[in-house]
Amino acid sequence: MCTVSIIPQGQNNFVLTSSRDEAPDRIALVPDFYNEKQVKMLYPKDEVGGGTWIGVSEKNRLICLLNGGFVKHKINSKYRHSRGVVVKDLLACDTIETKVQAYDLNNIEPFTIVIADWNTDLKFYELVWDFNKKHFSQLPLAPKIWSSSTLYDDMMKNERLNWFNTYKNETELTNTSMFNFHKTAGCGCKDYDVVMDRGFVKTTSITQVEKVNANVVMKQYRFNDDVMVSKTFTNE
């Protein structure tokens, strides 16, 4: 939820990896299949909000959420609904550009969403909601990393970007190497290493989605029980 990377992998394929930084006692179910608005989806469900921070759907789309927009925001006492509901709504829509333009984000907490859509050719998008305005753009098919503005200041974000740039210049970027980056990258400072731990909030899991032609595989590693779960999404 709070550190996300994406890399293209040749023609129409990609790997997205998401580290979830959350309160240790906030429960998330392992990835499973759901039917939402008559659309088949695969995602890990957050038990508190009922939504998710990452999912794929039969609409040939991946949606991944980070908390916060461009800068750290003041948290209100109540929002209209969870940001995880936005993820599911975007997974269910027919056309992502049309849905983003029409979606009512009034009184939704700021977020950043990373989108991979392969309805025709593979496309990457970024949607940032700053509580006042949507910032929606198509991204180059190139390696990129995001760090949540709610947890990481500009210095921390720049340090993490430097780690990522060094890593991609020295290492072949694959599903395995990116999972390793999310487990090991850092400088020995638990406040902002990619696996972070501030006590009240820590990295609780790493979820990776890999698309290889017709196969889309979601893997999740959970730190609390040292368990890896893997499920394959197929359109039937």
C-alpha positions as CSV (number, residue, x, y, z in Angstrom):
1,M,0.0,0.0,0.0
2,C,2.8,2.4,0.8
3,T,5.7,1.4,-1.5
4,V,4.9,0.4,-5.1
5,S,7.1,-0.4,-8.0
6,I,6.3,-1.3,-11.6
7,I,8.4,-2.6,-14.4
8,P,7.5,-3.5,-18.0
9,Q,8.5,-7.0,-19.2
10,G,8.6,-7.1,-22.9
11,Q,5.5,-7.1,-25.1
12,N,2.4,-6.4,-23.1
13,N,3.7,-7.8,-19.8
14,F,4.7,-6.3,-16.5
15,V,5.5,-6.9,-12.8
16,L,4.0,-4.7,-10.1
17,T,5.1,-5.1,-6.5
18,S,3.4,-3.5,-3.5
19,S,4.6,-3.3,0.1
20,R,1.8,-2.7,2.6
21,D,2.8,-0.5,5.6
22,E,0.0,-0.7,8.1
23,A,-0.8,-1.0,11.8
24,P,0.3,-4.6,12.8
25,D,-3.1,-5.5,14.2
26,R,-5.1,-4.4,11.1
27,I,-6.2,-7.6,9.5
28,A,-6.1,-8.3,5.8
29,L,-7.3,-11.6,4.3
30,V,-5.0,-13.4,1.9
31,P,-5.8,-12.9,-1.9
32,D,-8.9,-14.6,-3.0
33,F,-11.5,-14.4,-5.8
34,Y,-14.6,-12.3,-5.4
35,N,-17.5,-11.2,-7.6
36,E,-18.2,-7.5,-7.4
37,K,-20.8,-5.8,-9.6
38,Q,-20.9,-9.0,-11.6
39,V,-17.1,-8.7,-12.3
40,K,-14.6,-11.4,-11.3
41,M,-11.8,-10.0,-9.2
42,L,-8.8,-11.3,-7.3
43,Y,-7.6,-9.2,-4.3
44,P,-6.6,-9.3,-0.6
45,K,-9.5,-7.9,1.4
46,D,-9.0,-5.4,4.2
47,E,-11.3,-6.5,7.0
48,V,-11.8,-3.0,8.4
49,G,-13.0,-1.2,5.3
50,G,-14.1,-4.1,3.2
51,G,-12.0,-2.9,0.3
52,T,-8.5,-3.6,-0.9
53,W,-5.3,-1.8,-1.9
54,I,-4.4,-4.0,-4.9
55,G,-6.5,-6.2,-7.2
56,V,-6.9,-7.5,-10.7
57,S,-10.1,-8.1,-12.6
58,E,-11.6,-9.7,-15.7
59,K,-11.6,-6.2,-17.2
60,N,-7.9,-6.8,-18.0
61,R,-6.8,-4.3,-15.4
62,L,-4.7,-4.0,-12.2
63,I,-5.4,-1.2,-9.7
64,C,-2.9,-0.5,-6.8
65,L,-3.4,2.1,-4.1
66,L,-1.0,4.2,-2.0
67,N,-2.3,6.4,0.8
68,G,-1.9,10.1,0.3
69,G,-1.5,12.4,-2.7
70,F,1.5,14.6,-3.5
71,V,2.1,15.7,0.1
72,K,1.1,14.6,3.6
73,H,-2.5,15.7,4.4
74,K,-4.5,16.5,7.5
75,I,-6.8,13.5,8.3
76,N,-10.5,14.3,8.7
77,S,-12.6,12.6,11.3
78,K,-14.9,11.0,8.7
79,Y,-14.8,10.4,4.9
80,R,-17.6,9.3,2.6
81,H,-16.2,5.9,2.1
82,S,-12.9,3.9,2.1
83,R,-10.3,4.4,-0.6
84,G,-10.4,0.7,-1.0
85,V,-13.9,1.0,-2.4
86,V,-12.5,3.2,-5.2
87,V,-10.0,0.4,-6.1
88,K,-12.9,-2.0,-6.6
89,D,-15.0,0.5,-8.5
90,L,-12.1,1.1,-10.9
91,L,-11.5,-2.7,-11.3
92,A,-15.1,-3.1,-12.3
93,C,-15.5,-0.4,-14.9
94,D,-15.5,-1.0,-18.7
95,T,-13.2,1.9,-19.7
96,I,-10.7,3.3,-17.2
97,E,-10.4,6.8,-18.7
98,T,-14.1,7.4,-18.8
99,K,-14.6,6.1,-15.3
100,V,-11.8,8.3,-13.8
101,Q,-13.2,11.4,-15.4
102,A,-16.8,10.7,-14.1
103,Y,-15.9,9.3,-10.7
104,D,-17.1,11.4,-7.7
105,L,-14.2,11.7,-5.3
106,N,-15.9,14.3,-3.1
107,N,-14.9,13.8,0.6
108,I,-12.7,10.8,-0.2
109,E,-9.3,10.8,1.6
110,P,-6.3,11.7,-0.7
111,F,-4.6,8.8,-2.5
112,T,-2.4,7.8,-5.4
113,I,-3.4,4.9,-7.6
114,V,-1.2,3.1,-10.1
115,I,-3.1,1.4,-13.0
116,A,-2.0,-1.2,-15.6
117,D,-4.6,-1.8,-18.3
118,W,-4.2,-4.3,-21.1
119,N,-7.5,-4.2,-22.9
120,T,-5.6,-3.4,-26.1
121,D,-2.0,-2.6,-25.8
122,L,-0.5,-2.4,-22.3
123,K,-0.8,1.0,-20.7
124,F,0.3,2.4,-17.3
125,Y,-1.6,5.3,-15.6
126,E,-1.3,7.3,-12.4
127,L,-4.3,8.9,-10.7
128,V,-3.6,11.3,-7.8
129,W,-6.5,12.7,-5.8
130,D,-5.3,15.6,-3.6
131,F,-8.8,16.2,-2.1
132,N,-9.5,19.1,-4.5
133,K,-8.5,17.8,-7.9
134,K,-7.9,14.7,-9.9
135,H,-4.5,14.4,-11.6
136,F,-4.7,11.6,-14.1
137,S,-2.0,10.8,-16.6
138,Q,-0.7,8.0,-18.8
139,L,2.8,7.0,-17.9
140,P,5.7,5.7,-20.0
141,L,6.2,1.9,-20.0
142,A,9.3,2.3,-17.9
143,P,10.4,1.2,-14.4
144,K,9.0,3.5,-11.7
145,I,8.7,3.6,-7.9
146,W,6.2,5.4,-5.5
147,S,6.4,6.0,-1.8
148,S,3.4,7.1,0.2
149,S,3.3,10.8,1.2
150,T,1.6,9.9,4.5
151,L,4.7,8.1,5.8
152,Y,7.7,9.4,3.8
153,D,8.9,13.0,3.4
154,D,10.7,14.3,0.4
155,M,14.2,13.3,1.8
156,M,13.0,9.7,2.4
157,K,11.3,9.5,-1.1
158,N,14.5,10.7,-2.8
159,E,16.6,8.2,-0.9
160,R,14.3,5.4,-1.9
161,L,14.3,6.6,-5.5
162,N,18.1,6.5,-5.4
163,W,18.1,3.0,-4.1
164,F,15.7,2.0,-6.9
165,N,17.8,3.7,-9.6
166,T,21.0,2.1,-8.4
167,Y,19.3,-1.3,-8.2
168,K,17.9,-1.1,-11.8
169,N,21.3,-0.1,-13.2
170,E,23.0,-3.0,-11.5
171,T,20.4,-5.7,-11.6
172,E,18.2,-7.3,-14.2
173,L,14.7,-6.4,-13.3
174,T,12.5,-9.5,-13.0
175,N,9.7,-10.7,-10.7
176,T,12.3,-12.3,-8.4
177,S,14.7,-9.4,-8.3
178,M,11.9,-6.9,-7.6
179,F,10.6,-9.0,-4.8
180,N,14.1,-9.0,-3.4
181,F,14.3,-5.2,-3.7
182,H,11.1,-4.9,-1.7
183,K,12.5,-7.2,1.0
184,T,16.0,-5.9,1.3
185,A,16.5,-2.3,0.0
186,G,17.5,0.3,2.5
187,C,20.3,1.9,4.5
188,G,19.6,0.2,7.9
189,C,17.1,2.8,9.0
190,K,13.9,1.2,10.0
191,D,12.0,4.5,9.7
192,Y,12.2,4.4,5.9
193,D,13.9,1.2,4.7
194,V,11.5,-0.5,2.2
195,V,10.7,-3.0,4.9
196,M,10.0,-0.4,7.6
197,D,9.1,-0.7,11.2
198,R,8.1,2.3,13.4
199,G,6.3,0.1,16.0
200,F,2.8,1.5,15.5
201,V,3.1,1.0,11.7
202,K,5.3,-1.5,9.9
203,T,5.6,-3.4,6.6
204,T,3.1,-6.3,7.0
205,S,3.1,-7.9,3.6
206,I,4.5,-7.7,0.0
207,T,2.0,-8.4,-2.8
208,Q,3.3,-8.9,-6.4
209,V,1.3,-9.2,-9.6
210,E,3.0,-10.5,-12.7
211,K,1.4,-10.7,-16.1
212,V,3.0,-13.1,-18.6
213,N,0.9,-13.2,-21.7
214,A,-2.5,-14.7,-20.7
215,N,-1.4,-15.6,-17.2
216,V,-1.8,-13.1,-14.3
217,V,-0.3,-14.4,-11.0
218,M,-0.8,-12.6,-7.7
219,K,1.7,-13.6,-4.9
220,Q,1.6,-12.3,-1.4
221,Y,4.2,-12.8,1.3
222,R,3.1,-12.1,4.9
223,F,5.8,-11.2,7.4
224,N,3.8,-12.2,10.6
225,D,3.6,-15.9,9.6
226,D,6.3,-16.1,7.0
227,V,3.8,-17.5,4.4
228,M,3.7,-17.0,0.7
229,V,0.3,-17.4,-1.1
230,S,0.0,-17.5,-4.9
231,K,-3.1,-17.5,-7.0
232,T,-3.5,-17.3,-10.8
233,F,-6.2,-15.2,-12.4
234,T,-7.8,-16.5,-15.6
235,N,-10.7,-15.1,-17.6
236,E,-13.2,-18.0,-18.2
